[in-house]
Amino acid sequence: TNLACIAHYAAKNKQTEIAEEFKNELQRLKDLLHPKRIIVAFDGGRRSQGRQQVAAEYKTKRHVKALQRNQQRGVKKIGGQGPGKKIVQAAKDCGADVALAPIGWEGDDVIATVCGRMALGASNARGLVAVVSNDSDMQQLLRGGRVVWISQLPRASKKNPDRIVLETEESFTRKYKFPPKQYPVYLAF
């Protein structure tokens, strides 16, 4: 979903080019990382009901701001309604499996489940999972050498010519002085 957001801001013709930019970005990462499997996770179409029950104000202002931004741009559809068919097709064109979160859940929940099952699950199913997202919350999933987090930079630099930053459990702990699983507590403060 974060790649789709990057594509949204990179595209000039919002209706057609978002899917094409998304496909280009996904293909670039595929060529760079050479993954065995790609799973693209999307929100289920409505705000997270579980999180809404815990914190009634969860992301409420985000939807108002999105509506205001879209009205200024002349876009009639607001976010939080799931991916468009063109975005889903772009992911499939790159060989990705598409995972739509159940209604009321978020793509983040799907990513956490994939990490739990593929990287931390039964030994015969284990493998390296690289979570590509600019959502820093995903860092809480970092586990040894089994789950890594890759964030994308908006533009290349001398330090990061590929526009990606790799975070491991070790580098995270060195930077923050606590383990990744405690990251949600850190954000709460």
N, CA, C and O of each residue as an XYZ file, in Angstrom:
756
protein
N       0.837     -1.189      0.000
C       0.000      0.000      0.000
C       0.875      1.243      0.000
O       0.524      2.236     -0.637
N       2.004      1.214      0.698
C       2.894      2.367      0.699
C       3.447      2.651     -0.678
O       3.632      3.812     -1.043
N       3.715      1.608     -1.454
C       4.170      1.822     -2.829
C       3.091      2.523     -3.634
O       3.393      3.366     -4.478
N       1.842      2.182     -3.382
C       0.744      2.844     -4.084
C       0.675      4.312     -3.703
O       0.371      5.154     -4.548
N       0.951      4.632     -2.449
C       0.966      6.039     -2.019
C       2.086      6.791     -2.697
O       1.892      7.925     -3.135
N       3.272      6.173     -2.794
C       4.392      6.804     -3.488
C       4.012      7.027     -4.948
O       4.277      8.091     -5.508
N       3.394      6.029     -5.559
C       2.964      6.159     -6.951
C       1.937      7.268     -7.105
O       1.948      7.991     -8.101
N       1.047      7.410     -6.125
C       0.011      8.438     -6.174
C       0.629      9.824     -6.290
O       0.175     10.653     -7.080
N       1.667     10.068     -5.500
C       2.292     11.389     -5.520
C       3.245     11.564     -6.693
O       3.554     12.696     -7.064
N       3.715     10.475     -7.285
C       4.606     10.562     -8.437
C       3.830     10.748     -9.737
O       4.358     11.306    -10.699
N       2.594     10.288     -9.771
C       1.802     10.314    -11.003
C       1.210     11.695    -11.259
O       0.824     12.406    -10.331
N       1.149     12.055    -12.533
C       0.540     13.337    -12.918
C      -0.930     13.125    -13.267
O      -1.785     13.891    -12.820
N      -1.232     12.112    -14.047
C      -2.611     11.767    -14.387
C      -3.051     10.718    -13.374
O      -2.736      9.537    -13.520
N      -3.771     11.147    -12.355
C      -4.074     10.286    -11.211
C      -4.866      9.027    -11.569
O      -4.719      8.004    -10.901
N      -5.690      9.082    -12.592
C      -6.519      7.922    -12.913
C      -5.724      6.784    -13.547
O      -5.952      5.620    -13.217
N      -4.803      7.095    -14.443
C      -4.110      6.066    -15.201
C      -2.711      5.788    -14.675
O      -2.303      4.632    -14.565
N      -1.981      6.839    -14.352
C      -0.568      6.684    -14.072
C      -0.252      6.105    -12.703
O       0.850      5.591    -12.511
N      -1.161      6.164    -11.748
C      -0.864      5.618    -10.421
C      -0.518      4.139    -10.536
O       0.476      3.690     -9.965
N      -1.321      3.387    -11.261
C      -1.065      1.953    -11.424
C       0.257      1.718    -12.147
O       1.003      0.804    -11.796
N       0.545      2.524    -13.137
C       1.794      2.370    -13.891
C       3.009      2.707    -13.019
O       4.015      1.999    -13.057
N       2.916      3.783    -12.237
C       4.006      4.147    -11.318
C       4.190      3.066    -10.252
O       5.317      2.723     -9.895
N       3.084      2.537     -9.752
C       3.135      1.457     -8.764
C       3.854      0.250     -9.359
O       4.729     -0.337     -8.723
N       3.480     -0.110    -10.571
C       4.096     -1.254    -11.256
C       5.593     -1.008    -11.458
O       6.401     -1.910    -11.239
N       5.967      0.199    -11.873
C       7.381      0.523    -12.080
C       8.172      0.410    -10.781
O       9.278     -0.130    -10.765
N       7.603      0.921     -9.698
C       8.283      0.887     -8.401
C       8.408     -0.548     -7.897
O       9.450     -0.933     -7.367
N       7.359     -1.332     -8.060
C       7.389     -2.731     -7.643
C       8.415     -3.510     -8.475
O       9.154     -4.332     -7.935
N       8.460     -3.258     -9.771
C       9.428     -3.932    -10.647
C      10.860     -3.535    -10.282
O      11.763     -4.371    -10.306
N      11.065     -2.254     -9.943
C      12.397     -1.795     -9.547
C      12.874     -2.542     -8.297
O      14.018     -2.991     -8.230
N      11.984     -2.667     -7.312
C      12.336     -3.398     -6.095
C      12.553     -4.878     -6.371
O      13.439     -5.501     -5.784
N      11.755     -5.434     -7.252
C      11.892     -6.846     -7.624
C      13.258     -7.091     -8.273
O      13.930     -8.073     -7.958
N      13.658     -6.209     -9.169
C      14.958     -6.330     -9.833
C      16.112     -6.141     -8.851
O      17.159     -6.775     -8.985
N      15.920     -5.281     -7.880
C      16.957     -4.965     -6.907
C      17.120     -6.068     -5.860
O      18.242     -6.417     -5.490
N      16.007     -6.612     -5.387
C      16.032     -7.559     -4.265
C      15.968     -9.034     -4.667
O      16.361     -9.894     -3.879
N      15.487     -9.344     -5.860
C      15.349    -10.720     -6.362
C      14.618    -11.639     -5.386
O      15.145    -12.687     -5.011
N      13.411    -11.258     -4.971
C      12.673    -12.099     -4.006
C      12.141    -13.373     -4.662
O      11.886    -13.410     -5.866
N      11.981    -14.414     -3.846
C      11.369    -15.658     -4.328
C       9.869    -15.481     -4.481
O       9.247    -16.088     -5.354
N       9.292    -14.647     -3.629
C       7.851    -14.439     -3.645
C       7.545    -13.012     -3.201
O       8.214    -12.468     -2.322
N       6.541    -12.419     -3.812
C       6.102    -11.075     -3.431
C       4.645    -11.160     -3.023
O       3.817    -11.723     -3.739
N       4.344    -10.599     -1.875
C       2.958    -10.502     -1.425
C       2.675     -9.020     -1.210
O       3.356     -8.360     -0.424
N       1.684     -8.506     -1.898
C       1.285     -7.116     -1.749
C       0.006     -7.101     -0.918
O      -0.989     -7.726     -1.285
N       0.041     -6.388      0.197
C      -1.102     -6.346      1.108
C      -1.814     -5.006      1.015
O      -1.180     -3.950      0.996
N      -3.142     -5.061      0.957
C      -3.967     -3.861      0.900
C      -4.969     -3.871      2.043
O      -5.368     -4.928      2.532
N      -5.366     -2.677      2.459
C      -6.413     -2.547      3.477
C      -7.695     -3.184      2.972
O      -7.891     -3.350      1.768
N      -8.566     -3.540      3.911
C      -9.794     -4.236      3.566
C     -10.952     -3.379      3.117
O     -11.997     -3.924      2.762
N     -10.823     -2.087      3.115
C     -11.906     -1.268      2.590
C     -12.590     -0.392      3.616
O     -13.278      0.557      3.242
N     -12.429     -0.673      4.875
C     -12.973      0.173      5.944
C     -11.926      0.284      7.026
O     -11.019     -0.545      7.106
N     -12.042      1.296      7.856
C     -11.079      1.452      8.948
C     -11.096      0.226      9.848
O     -12.095     -0.486      9.947
N      -9.975      0.004     10.495
C      -9.832     -1.138     11.388
C     -10.861     -1.083     12.510
O     -10.826     -0.183     13.349
N     -11.763     -2.035     12.520
C     -12.797     -2.072     13.547
C     -12.222     -2.436     14.912
O     -12.658     -1.901     15.931
N     -11.245     -3.346     14.938
C     -10.643     -3.747     16.205
C      -9.938     -2.587     16.879
O     -10.096     -2.366     18.080
N      -9.157     -1.846     16.100
C      -8.459     -0.690     16.662
C      -9.453      0.407     17.024
O      -9.243      1.145     17.986
N     -10.517      0.513     16.266
C     -11.543      1.524     16.530
C     -12.205      1.261     17.888
O     -12.541      2.202     18.608
N     -12.390     -0.011     18.234
C     -13.012     -0.337     19.511
C     -12.092      0.006     20.678
O     -12.558      0.411     21.743
N     -10.787     -0.158     20.477
C      -9.821      0.131     21.532
C      -9.638      1.634     21.704
O      -9.597      2.137     22.827
N      -9.526      2.349     20.579
C      -9.314      3.806     20.615
C     -10.279      4.445     19.627
O     -10.030      4.442     18.422
N     -11.368      4.988     20.128
C     -12.428      5.528     19.271
C     -11.936      6.619     18.326
O     -12.538      6.830     17.274
N     -10.869      7.307     18.671
C     -10.374      8.393     17.826
C      -9.305      7.928     16.851
O      -8.672      8.753     16.193
N      -9.094      6.623     16.745
C      -8.051      6.076     15.898
C      -8.204      6.553     14.447
O      -9.190      6.229     13.784
N      -7.244      7.307     13.972
C      -7.162      7.790     12.590
C      -8.397      8.563     12.115
O      -8.610      8.676     10.908
N      -9.207      9.091     13.018
C     -10.421      9.783     12.582
C     -10.100     11.047     11.808
O     -10.769     11.347     10.819
N      -9.108     11.781     12.229
C      -8.754     13.024     11.531
C      -8.103     12.752     10.183
O      -8.195     13.582      9.278
N      -7.450     11.609     10.034
C      -6.785     11.263      8.775
C      -7.803     11.222      7.631
O      -7.512     11.694      6.532
N      -8.985     10.665      7.877
C      -9.991     10.554      6.824
C     -10.571     11.923      6.447
O     -10.875     12.169      5.280
N     -10.721     12.800      7.424
C     -11.212     14.157      7.152
C     -10.196     14.899      6.294
O     -10.562     15.560      5.322
N      -8.923     14.790      6.653
C      -7.864     15.444      5.878
C      -7.790     14.879      4.462
O      -7.601     15.628      3.505
N      -7.936     13.573      4.327
C      -7.911     12.951      2.999
C      -9.065     13.467      2.146
O      -8.887     13.749      0.961
N     -10.233     13.588      2.742
C     -11.398     14.105      2.012
C     -11.144     15.540      1.554
O     -11.439     15.891      0.411
N     -10.597     16.367      2.443
C     -10.305     17.754      2.084
C      -9.274     17.838      0.962
O      -9.445     18.613      0.021
N      -8.208     17.047      1.054
C      -7.178     17.038      0.003
C      -7.774     16.607     -1.331
O      -7.513     17.221     -2.365
N      -8.573     15.552     -1.298
C      -9.161     15.048     -2.539
C     -10.140     16.043     -3.148
O     -10.222     16.154     -4.371
N     -10.884     16.769     -2.316
C     -11.797     17.786     -2.843
C     -11.016     18.901     -3.522
O     -11.438     19.411     -4.560
N      -9.876     19.284     -2.942
C      -9.036     20.313     -3.550
C      -8.491     19.860     -4.897
O      -8.344     20.669     -5.813
N      -8.193     18.571     -5.020
C      -7.648     18.025     -6.265
C      -8.740     17.664     -7.269
O      -8.447     17.351     -8.423
N      -9.977     17.706     -6.838
C     -11.070     17.329     -7.727
C     -11.304     15.830     -7.797
O     -11.977     15.349     -8.709
N     -10.749     15.077     -6.833
C     -10.930     13.625     -6.790
C     -12.168     13.323     -5.970
O     -12.323     13.835     -4.862
N     -13.055     12.492     -6.510
C     -14.316     12.205     -5.828
C     -14.203     11.077     -4.811
O     -14.899     11.093     -3.796
N     -13.337     10.096     -5.067
C     -13.215      8.936     -4.199
C     -12.173      9.197     -3.110
O     -11.078      9.670     -3.412
N     -12.494      8.898     -1.854
C     -11.512      9.078     -0.786
C     -10.855      7.747     -0.484
O     -11.340      6.685     -0.872
N      -9.723      7.836      0.231
C      -8.980      6.632      0.583
C      -9.756      5.752      1.546
O     -10.839      6.112      2.008
N      -9.180      4.586      1.843
C      -9.790      3.676      2.801
C     -10.868      2.807      2.190
O     -11.645      2.179      2.909
N     -10.922      2.763      0.854
C     -11.947      1.954      0.198
C     -11.338      0.761     -0.524
O     -11.983      0.154     -1.379
N     -10.127      0.429     -0.191
C      -9.460     -0.690     -0.828
C      -8.793     -0.258     -2.117
O      -9.023      0.852     -2.597
N      -7.966     -1.128     -2.684
C      -7.218     -0.766     -3.882
C      -8.096     -0.786     -5.126
O      -9.101     -1.495     -5.180
N      -7.710     -0.014     -6.105
C      -8.411     -0.042     -7.375
C      -7.997     -1.257     -8.179
O      -6.956     -1.860     -7.919
N      -8.813     -1.613     -9.157
C      -8.519     -2.783     -9.996
C      -7.196     -2.642    -10.734
O      -6.482     -3.626    -10.928
N      -6.865     -1.406    -11.152
C      -5.623     -1.200    -11.895
C      -4.395     -1.425    -11.011
O      -3.381     -1.946    -11.476
N      -4.485     -1.037     -9.757
C      -3.364     -1.256     -8.825
C      -3.188     -2.751     -8.571
O      -2.065     -3.257     -8.578
N      -4.290     -3.454     -8.348
C      -4.231     -4.901     -8.122
C      -3.649     -5.591     -9.353
O      -2.810     -6.482     -9.227
N      -4.089     -5.186    -10.535
C      -3.572     -5.793    -11.766
C      -2.086     -5.493    -11.942
O      -1.334     -6.353    -12.400
N      -1.655     -4.284    -11.583
C      -0.237     -3.926    -11.679
C       0.611     -4.836    -10.789
O       1.693     -5.266    -11.189
N       0.119     -5.129     -9.581
C       0.833     -6.034     -8.680
C       0.916     -7.428     -9.287
O       1.970     -8.063     -9.255
N      -0.191     -7.898     -9.836
C      -0.208     -9.229    -10.462
C       0.702     -9.280    -11.681
O       1.349    -10.297    -11.931
N       0.757     -8.187    -12.444
C       1.627     -8.130    -13.625
C       3.099     -8.279    -13.246
O       3.906     -8.733    -14.057
N       3.446     -7.902    -12.031
C       4.826     -8.044    -11.537
C       5.052     -9.391    -10.871
O       6.118     -9.634    -10.306
N       4.064    -10.262    -10.931
C       4.201    -11.591    -10.346
C       3.905    -11.666     -8.865
O       4.263    -12.643     -8.208
N       3.259    -10.652     -8.333
C       2.968    -10.625     -6.897
C       1.649    -11.322     -6.586
O       0.720    -11.322     -7.393
N       1.593    -11.911     -5.406
C       0.327    -12.390     -4.864
C      -0.313    -11.197     -4.168
O       0.370    -10.449     -3.468
N      -1.593    -11.016     -4.351
C      -2.299     -9.890     -3.744
C      -3.104    -10.391     -2.558
O      -3.895    -11.327     -2.679
N      -2.897     -9.765     -1.419
C      -3.618    -10.134     -0.199
C      -4.463     -8.943      0.238
O      -3.929     -7.903      0.626
N      -5.759     -9.096      0.175
C      -6.678     -8.055      0.639
C      -7.092     -8.388      2.065
O      -7.591     -9.478      2.344
N      -6.878     -7.438      2.954
C      -7.285     -7.652      4.345
C      -8.802     -7.765      4.401
O      -9.493     -7.120      3.613
N      -9.334     -8.569      5.314
C     -10.791     -8.620      5.465
C     -11.336     -7.231      5.797
O     -10.623     -6.402      6.361
N     -12.578     -6.982      5.453
C     -13.188     -5.684      5.742
C     -13.056     -5.395      7.236
O     -13.339     -6.246      8.079
N     -12.620     -4.177      7.538
C     -12.418     -3.788      8.921
C     -11.001     -4.017      9.417
O     -10.679     -3.651     10.547
N     -10.156     -4.610      8.601
C      -8.756     -4.847      8.957
C      -7.884     -4.047      8.003
O      -8.362     -3.516      7.000
N      -6.607     -3.967      8.328
C      -5.677     -3.201      7.510
C      -4.624     -4.106      6.896
O      -4.402     -5.231      7.346
N      -3.981     -3.588      5.856
C      -2.882     -4.310      5.226
C      -1.771     -4.614      6.217
O      -1.091     -5.632      6.093
N      -1.578     -3.737      7.206
C      -0.573     -3.965      8.254
C      -0.822     -5.288      8.968
O       0.118     -6.008      9.305
N      -2.097     -5.603      9.195
C      -2.452     -6.848      9.880
C      -2.066     -8.059      9.027
O      -1.617     -9.079      9.549
N      -2.244     -7.935      7.714
C      -1.853     -9.012      6.797
C      -0.337     -9.185      6.832
O       0.162    -10.309      6.889
N       0.392     -8.070      6.800
C       1.854     -8.123      6.817
C       2.342     -8.799      8.098
O       3.246     -9.634      8.053
N       1.753     -8.445      9.229
C       2.148     -9.056     10.504
C       1.886    -10.561     10.491
O       2.685    -11.339     11.012
N       0.773    -10.964      9.899
C       0.450    -12.390      9.819
C       1.449    -13.121      8.930
O       1.916    -14.205      9.278
N       1.774    -12.533      7.790
C       2.760    -13.145      6.882
C       4.100    -13.287      7.596
O       4.738    -14.337      7.516
N       4.529    -12.242      8.289
C       5.801    -12.314      9.029
C       5.763    -13.419     10.068
O       6.717    -14.183     10.214
N       4.659    -13.497     10.782
C       4.525    -14.521     11.813
C       4.582    -15.927     11.263
O       5.198    -16.812     11.856
N       3.947    -16.129     10.145
C       3.884    -17.488      9.588
C       5.119    -17.861      8.775
O       5.613    -18.983      8.888
N       5.621    -16.946      7.965
C       6.716    -17.288      7.067
C       8.089    -17.174      7.711
O       8.990    -17.944      7.377
N       8.264    -16.239      8.619
C       9.581    -16.045      9.214
C       9.694    -16.643     10.600
O      10.772    -17.081     11.003
N       8.604    -16.664     11.325
C       8.670    -17.089     12.714
C       7.927    -18.392     12.971
O       7.930    -18.896     14.094
N       7.301    -18.933     11.954
C       6.476    -20.120     12.109
C       7.270    -21.413     12.132
O       8.428    -21.446     12.550
N       6.626    -22.472     11.675
C       7.240    -23.797     11.656
C       8.542    -23.757     10.857
O       8.645    -23.024      9.873
N       9.525    -24.536     11.273
C      10.852    -24.489     10.652
C      10.820    -24.816      9.161
O      11.653    -24.306      8.411
N       9.883    -25.651      8.710
C       9.829    -25.991      7.288
C       9.254    -24.859      6.436
O       9.390    -24.880      5.213
N       8.615    -23.874      7.066
C       8.030    -22.765      6.321
C       8.858    -21.483      6.444
O       8.520    -20.459      5.851
N       9.930    -21.548      7.207
C      10.702    -20.332      7.487
C      11.471    -19.837      6.267
O      11.877    -20.605      5.394
N      11.647    -18.535      6.248
C      12.440    -17.885      5.225
C      12.612    -16.433      5.605
O      12.005    -15.963      6.567
N      13.430    -15.721      4.861
C      13.622    -14.301      5.105
C      12.422    -13.536      4.565
O      11.995    -13.756      3.432
N      11.883    -12.640      5.378
C      10.790    -11.779      4.949
C      11.310    -10.347      4.985
O      11.761     -9.865      6.024
N      11.242     -9.675      3.846
C      11.616     -8.264      3.767
C      10.329     -7.459      3.641
O       9.620     -7.559      2.640
N      10.037     -6.670      4.651
C       8.843     -5.830      4.649
C       9.235     -4.498      4.023
O      10.056     -3.766      4.577
N       8.651     -4.184      2.872
C       8.935     -2.920      2.194
C       7.781     -1.975      2.503
O       6.665     -2.149      2.015
N       8.076     -0.976      3.320
C       7.052     -0.048      3.762
C       7.714      1.187      4.354
O       8.791      1.093      4.944
N       7.094      2.315      4.204
C       7.584      3.515      4.876
C       6.872      3.723      6.204
O       7.096      4.729      6.877
N       6.023      2.791      6.583
C       5.314      2.846      7.861
C       6.256      2.321      8.940
O       6.519      1.120      9.003
N       6.758      3.206      9.779
C       7.748      2.801     10.781
C       7.194      1.783     11.776
O       7.969      1.086     12.430
N       5.880      1.683     11.903
C       5.281      0.674     12.795
C       5.749     -0.741     12.451
O       5.814     -1.613     13.317
N       6.071     -0.953     11.180
C       6.478     -2.284     10.731
C       7.780     -2.735     11.380
O       8.093     -3.926     11.366
N       8.544     -1.807     11.948
C       9.810     -2.171     12.588
C       9.600     -3.084     13.793
O      10.516     -3.810     14.181
N       8.416     -3.060     14.387
C       8.157     -3.935     15.528
C       8.203     -5.411     15.124
O       8.285     -6.285     15.987
N       8.150     -5.691     13.826
C       8.165     -7.067     13.334
C       9.575     -7.622     13.135
O       9.730     -8.816     12.879
N      10.598     -6.785     13.248
C      11.980     -7.216     13.027
C      12.343     -8.348     13.979
O      12.144     -8.239     15.189
N      12.879     -9.437     13.426
C      13.269    -10.591     14.236
C      14.544    -11.190     13.661
O      14.541    -11.735     12.557
N      15.628    -11.087     14.410
C      16.887    -11.711     14.009
C      17.178    -11.469     12.538
O      17.029    -10.349     12.049
N      17.583    -12.485     11.851
C      17.824    -12.375     10.420
C      16.637    -12.836      9.607
O      16.755    -13.029      8.397
N      15.478    -13.020     10.255
C      14.323    -13.584      9.545
C      13.361    -12.530      9.013
O      12.714    -12.752      7.989
N      13.253    -11.384      9.690
C      12.388    -10.297      9.209
C      13.219     -9.018      9.185
O      13.782     -8.609     10.200
N      13.288     -8.391      8.005
C      13.977     -7.109      7.853
C      12.978     -6.094      7.321
O      11.965     -6.453      6.721
N      13.277     -4.833      7.549
C      12.397     -3.751      7.109
C      13.150     -2.900      6.111
O      14.292     -2.510      6.351
N      12.510     -2.614      4.995
C      13.103     -1.761      3.970
C      12.190     -0.564      3.787
O      11.019     -0.700      3.432
N      12.753      0.619      4.040
C      11.980      1.829      3.768
C      12.548      2.465      2.505
O      13.722      2.293      2.180
N      11.709      3.191      1.813
C      12.110      3.807      0.554
C      12.276      5.309      0.713
O      11.467      5.978      1.357
N      13.317      5.813      0.127
C      13.565      7.241      0.128
C      12.934      7.856     -1.117
O      12.841      7.194     -2.151
N      12.502      9.104     -1.035
C      11.860      9.723     -2.205
C      12.814      9.916     -3.376
O      12.388      9.908     -4.531
N      14.118     10.092     -3.084
C      15.086     10.251     -4.170
C      16.424      9.631     -3.788
O      16.727      9.450     -2.608
N      17.203      9.316     -4.787
C      18.512      8.713     -4.579
C      19.489      9.741     -4.011
O      19.333     10.946     -4.208
N      20.492      9.240     -3.308
C      21.563     10.089     -2.789
C      22.868      9.317     -2.913
O      22.868      8.139     -3.273
N      23.976      9.980     -2.615
C      25.260      9.278     -2.658
C      25.268      8.123     -1.655
O      25.782      7.041     -1.941
N      24.693      8.367     -0.482
C      24.649      7.342      0.567
C      23.681      6.218      0.209
O      23.943      5.057      0.522
N      22.570      6.547     -0.442
C      21.541      5.567     -0.788
C      21.145      5.691     -2.265
O      20.060      6.181     -2.577
N      22.023      5.247     -3.172
C      21.712      5.377     -4.599
C      20.505      4.549     -5.043
O      19.862      4.872     -6.042
N      20.199      3.487     -4.302
C      19.046      2.634     -4.644
C      17.748      3.106     -4.002
O      16.692      2.510     -4.215
N      17.829      4.186     -3.208
C      16.663      4.769     -2.532
C      16.058      3.864     -1.473
O      14.897      4.052     -1.109
N      16.797      2.898     -0.969
C      16.245      2.039      0.078
C      17.155      2.062      1.301
O      18.370      2.228      1.196
N      16.534      1.892      2.457
C      17.259      1.803      3.723
C      16.842      0.486      4.373
O      15.656      0.237      4.590
N      17.816     -0.340      4.677
C      17.564     -1.643      5.289
C      17.733     -1.537      6.790
O      18.734     -1.014      7.278
N      16.748     -2.036      7.518
C      16.801     -2.051      8.987
C      16.658     -3.497      9.447
O      15.748     -4.208      9.020
N      17.558     -3.919     10.315
C      17.498     -5.254     10.910
C      17.235     -5.108     12.398
O      17.268     -4.001     12.935
N      16.977     -6.211     13.054
C      16.777     -6.157     14.505
C      18.022     -5.591     15.191
O      17.921     -4.801     16.130
N      19.179     -6.000     14.716
C      20.442     -5.537     15.304
C      20.639     -4.030     15.093
O      20.980     -3.318     16.037
N      20.429     -3.542     13.875
C      20.625     -2.108     13.619
C      19.579     -1.267     14.353
O      19.876     -0.168     14.823
N      18.357     -1.790     14.447
C      17.304     -1.090     15.188
C      17.687     -0.960     16.664
O      17.604      0.124     17.241
N      18.106     -2.073     17.267
C      18.461     -2.083     18.689
C      19.655     -1.167     18.956
O      19.707     -0.490     19.982
N      20.603     -1.150     18.037
C      21.765     -0.267     18.175
C      21.318      1.201     18.136
O      21.821      2.028     18.897
N      20.383      1.514     17.256
C      19.926      2.892     17.094
C      19.048      3.358     18.256
O      19.243      4.457     18.775
N      18.076      2.526     18.671
C      17.090      2.944     19.675
C      17.402      2.489     21.101
O      16.814      3.001     22.055
N      18.311      1.543     21.252
C      18.697      1.026     22.577
C      17.598      0.207     23.254
O      17.580      0.086     24.478
N      16.693     -0.348     22.469
C      15.692     -1.294     22.965
C      15.284     -2.187     21.797
O      15.494     -1.820     20.640
N      14.699     -3.364     22.083
C      14.341     -4.286     21.004
C      13.119     -3.812     20.201
O      12.278     -3.085     20.728
N      13.020     -4.221     18.932
C      11.919     -3.787     18.073
C      10.523     -4.088     18.606
O       9.600     -3.306     18.379
N      10.351     -5.200     19.309
C       9.005     -5.537     19.789
C       8.470     -4.504     20.774
O       7.270     -4.479     21.047
N       9.353     -3.642     21.318
C       8.920     -2.586     22.226
C       8.642     -1.269     21.499
O       8.317     -0.268     22.138
N       8.765     -1.262     20.179
C       8.571     -0.040     19.400
C       7.184      0.571     19.574
O       7.090      1.794     19.682
N       6.102     -0.208     19.608
C       4.780      0.401     19.829
C       4.691      1.174     21.156
O       4.031      2.211     21.233
N       5.353      0.663     22.185
C       5.360      1.358     23.475
C       6.100      2.692     23.329
O       5.658      3.714     23.855
N       7.218      2.674     22.619
C       8.003      3.878     22.365
C       7.152      4.912     21.628
O       7.179      6.092     21.979
N       6.406      4.491     20.625
C       5.556      5.412     19.864
C       4.427      5.977     20.708
O       3.969      7.096     20.476
N       3.983      5.209     21.679
C       2.885      5.678     22.539
C       3.307      6.861     23.394
O       2.477      7.678     23.793
N       4.602      6.947     23.674
C       5.098      8.070     24.470
C       5.303      9.240     23.572
O       5.720     10.304     24.029
